[in-house]
Amino acid sequence: MTEQAETYDGSCHCGAIRFRFKGKPITGAMRCNCSICRRKNALMSRAYYPPADFELLSGADDLVVYRFEPNMVNHYFCQHCGIYPFHDAVEDPELGYRVNLGCVEAIEDPHALPVRVFDGRDTWKYLAC
């Protein structure tokens, strides 16, 4: 990374799922309009964080995964509180994780960040959501 990397901590609502990741400072968010993202209404990180920069600290057994056609992304949810903390790409595991910015402790108001909208409804790319 050319910019100074920051370390971020995140969790689901009940705290069963805890994770940490490193990356460039978060200065914006992404919203996707595909059917699942529209319904969960999450503001996501614009970047994917590679596996070397992402660590699941606790809750591996508390995660459940949901996939829908075209089965390109694993959408992870806490089985206790239902919060969606992150997802990863099925076809390219080395791409890493995109995180729900509402789960990141250092971000008090993800809705205050500039939001880029991705047209996932009409574009089937695993980088979308």
N, C-alpha and C positions, 0 to 999 in steps of 0.2 A: 504494500500500500504506500502510495506517495504522501497522502495526507496523514496527519497524526490520528492513529486509531483510538477510539474510545471503547470502553467496556460498558455494556448495558446489562442490567438484570431485569428479568420479567417473570410473571407468574399468572396463573389463572385466578379467578376470583376467590376460591376457597384456599388457595395456596398449596394444593396437592401437586400441581405442576409448577416447577421452578426451572428456569433456564437462564443462561448467560451467553452473550455473543459479543464479538468485537467487530468494529467496522468504522468507516468514516462517520463523522458527526451527522446525525439525522437532522435534516433541514427541510424535509418534505415528506408527503405521504402519497399513497396511491389508492385509488378506489376503482374497483372493477364492476362492470354492469352485467356480468354473466349471472345465470339464474341463482347460483348458491351465494355468490358475493352480494348480490342485490338483497337477498333475504337476511344474511347475517350482518350486513351493513358495517363491516369492519373497515377501518383505515389501515392499510398495510404499509410495510416498509417498501420503498421503491427498489431497494437492492435485495438480492438473495445473499445470504451469508453462507460461505462454504463450510462444509463439515468441520474443517480444522479450526474455524472461528466460532463455532456454535457448540454449546455443551448443555445437555439436559442434566440438570443438577438433581432433580427428584421427580418422581411420578411416572416413570416409564410404564408401570403396571396400571396406572390410572388413566392413561390415554386410550381413546378409541379413535378409529380412523373411518372416514367416510370418503368414498369415491363415487363419482357419477360419470356417465359417458362424457367424454371419451377416455376416462380413467387416466388422466395425465398428472393429476395432483393428489397427494394424500392430504386431506383436510383433517387435522387432529383436533380432538375435543376432549375436555376433562369429563370423565364419566360421572363426576359428582356434581359439579356446578354448571356444566354445559358450555363453558367458555371455550372459544376457539383461539388458542395462543399462537399457532404457526402452521405452516404447511411446507411440504417438500415436493419435488418433482419426481414422478415415477420413472420417467424415461431417462433422466439424467441425475442420479443421486448425488453426483459430485457438484451439481449446481448449488445444492444446499437448501437453506431455509429462508422463507419470507415470513416475517413476524407481524402479528397484530399489534399495532402501536399503542392500542389501549391497554395492553398487558405490560408495557415497558415502564418500569418505575420512574425513570428519569423524565418521562414525558407527561407532564401534568395535564395538558389539554391537547390531544392529537388533532382536534378540530381547529386549532389555531394555526396549524401548519398549512403551507400551500399544498393543495391536493391536485394531483394529476389524475385524470380519468382515463382508464383503459377500456376500450370497446371489446371486452371478452365475450359479449353476447354474439357478436358477428365474426370474431376472430378466434379460431381454436388453436391457440398456442399455449404450451404449458408455462411459458414465461408470463402469461397474462395474469393468472391469479394463484 
